[in-house]
């Protein structure tokens, strides 16, 4: 085999290697990227449909930390929420009427997903002892809700991992642990349901 033939063969192997890596990347991130693009730009191909009711996180980014303790002294980490879509409520202080209403919205939105219900879970993140006690008191109303408390020393760090001012907001995590959407207390149950159904329809992950 001549030198030029060896060079051509090596070049071909490198190209095939790059194509293989690109294929793996697209297989992993492609469905999510497409789903988010279609979700954010739904009006481009369906102008009669209103836009999303939540705020799209820009940029969509991975949640950097999740370190919670449950009532049974077990841990809730990022590994525990990956694999399914997760609605996360950030609580601090007493769970007042707005807090209880937001949790009701999450519960009802998940219940309305029908056959996609098992693709969605929801989590209450208690940033202090008061929020933890308040959530424990209403947990019977939310038997499917995951509940975890942040260590006091880690509370500011955990809050900042979500957003600048996350308390009282609901966040949607994708099955890879990325922050996708944010809802404040003005979001409606109907709006959340529409967003979730639309996103689950165009995405096959989770």
N, C-alpha and C positions, 0 to 999 in steps of 0.2 A: 504494500500500500504506500502510495506517494505521500509526501508531506502535505500537499494540497488536499488530498483525499482525507487525511487524518484531521486536518483543520475543519474541512466541511462536515465531517462526522461529529466532531466535538461541538461545532456550532449548532448542528441539528439537535444534539442531546441537550444543550443549554436551552434552546428554544422550547423543546418539549418539556423540560423541567419548569421553565417559567410559566408555560401554559397550564401545567398541572397545578402549580401553586395558585395561579389565578383562579382555576376551577374550584379549588378547595375554598379559597377566600369567598368567591361568589356563592358557593353552596351554603356557607355558614352565615354570611352577612347579607346576601342578596335578598332573601325573603323579607327580612326586617327592613332593609333600606327601601324596598319597593312598597311595603305596607305603609311606612311612615310618609313616603312621598305621595302616594295615592291619598292617604288620609289628609295630609296638609294641603293638597291641591285638588280636592274633590270637585270644586267648582269649575275646574278647567274642562272636565269631561261630563259634568252633570250640573249645568248652571242653575237648574231649578232647585237644587238641594242646598240648604244653608250650610255654612262652615262648621267646624268643630266647636263644641261648647266649652271645652277645656282649653287651657293655654298650652300650646306645644312648647316643650322645653327646647330652647335654642342656645347652643347646640344640644341635641340629645346626647347625654353623657352617662357613663357608668356611675352608679352609686358607689362611692369610694369606701364606705364603711357601714356595717350593720352589726352591732354587738349588743344583744339584748338578753335579759334574763327572764325566764318564765316563772310562774307561781310554783312550779315543781322543780325549780333550780336547774332547769335545762337551758341551753343556749339557743338563741335564734340568730343565725348568721346569714350572710349572703348566700351561702351554699344551701341553706334551708328554704329560701324563697325562689331560687332559680328553677327553671323548668316550667313554671306557670306564670301567668300574668298576675300581678299583685296590686291591689289598691291599698295604699298606706295612708292612715290618718295620723297626723302629728299632734299629740296632746300635751298640754302643760297647764297645771292648775286644775281647778274644778271643771268637771264636764257639765257646762251650763246648757241652756236650751239649744244654742247654736251647735255646740259639740254633739249633743244627742241627735239633733236633726241631721247633721252631716253623717253620723254613723248609720242612721236610718236610711239615708239616701244610698249609701254604699251597699247596705244589706239588700235593699230592694232592687238596686241596679244589678247586682250579682244574681239574685233570684230570677230576674227577668230574662236572663240569657238563654234559658231553655237548655237545649242539648249542649251548649257551650259552657254551661255553668261550671263544670269541673275544670275548665281551663283558667278559671279566675278564683283567686283567694283574696282575703283581706286581713289587714294587720293594723293593730293599734300600737303606736310607739309612744310610750309614756316617758316624758323627759324629766319628770320629778315624782316624788312620792305621792303628792296630792293627786296628780293625774293617774297614777297607778291605782290608788285606792278608789278613785271615782270610777275608773274603768272596770275594776273588779266588782263594784256594786251593780253595774248594769250588764255584766257579762252574760247573765242568764237570758237577756233579750237578744244576745248575739252569740249563740252557741257555736257558730262556725268561724267566729273571729279569732284570729291569732292575737295574743296579747303579750307584749314584752316591755320590760323596764330597762332604761339606760342607767348605768352607774352614774352617780351624781358628778363624779370627777370627769366623766366623758360626755356629759350632756351638751355642752356648747359645741364640741367637736362633732357629735352625732347630728345635731340640728343643722350645722353648717354643711354637712355632707349632702343634705337635701336642697337647701336654698338659703337665701339671706334671711328671710323672715318666714320660716316654714310652719309656725304654730297655727293650728286651725285649718290648715290646708290638707287636701287629699292629693296624693301623687300616684301616678300609674307607673309601675315598673314592668318592663318587658321580661320575658323568660330568661334573658341573658343578664338581667340586673341593671339595665339602663333606665334612667329617668326619662319618660316619654311625654307625659302630660301632667298638668297641675290644675286643680280645681280649688277655687276659694268658696266661701260660704254663700255666694250668690248663685252658684251652679244649681240647676234643678235636677231632680231624679230623672225626668224624661230626657234631659239633655245628656246626662251621663250615660244613660242606656243607649241612646243613639250613637254616641261616640264609641262605646265599647263594642256594640254590634257591628258597626262599620269597620272598626279596626280588626276585629276577630274575623270578619268576613274576608278581608283582603290579605290577612296574614295567616299562614298555616303553622307558624311556630307556636309552641306552648300547648 
